[in-house]
Amino acid sequence: MKVQEVINRALEDESFAMQLQSQATKAGQQGFGTDAWEGLMINFAENPTELRRLTTPGLEVEGMAKGTTTTTTTTTTTTL
């Protein structure tokens, strides 16, 4: 998944960050499985298989136990 790439872009591109925030708000309000959810997740998926995993309820993917996710994240902070 492109999590770190999306974070980096949001830190560098204020317009993209605002778009991402708007998408996340709509996805949170409308919930998993909606068009709004898919619109947000498409930012993070590297391919159609990943997008299906992120947007399809109950989908079992070979090599992954149902209900588990492994994500590596990095937090960047700055002082203004």
Residue pairs with C-beta under 8 A, 6 or more apart in sequence:
1 44
1 45
1 46
1 50
1 71
2 43
2 44
2 45
2 46
3 44
3 71
3 72
3 73
4 72
4 73
4 74
6 20
6 43
6 44
7 73
7 74
7 76
9 16
10 16
10 17
10 20
11 17
11 76
20 40
20 43
23 36
23 39
23 40
23 43
24 40
26 36
26 39
26 40
27 34
27 36
27 37
27 39
27 40
27 41
29 36
30 36
30 37
31 37
32 55
32 57
33 55
33 56
33 57
37 55
38 51
38 55
41 51
41 54
41 55
42 51
44 50
44 54
45 51
45 53
45 54
49 61
52 59
53 59
53 61
53 64
58 66
60 66
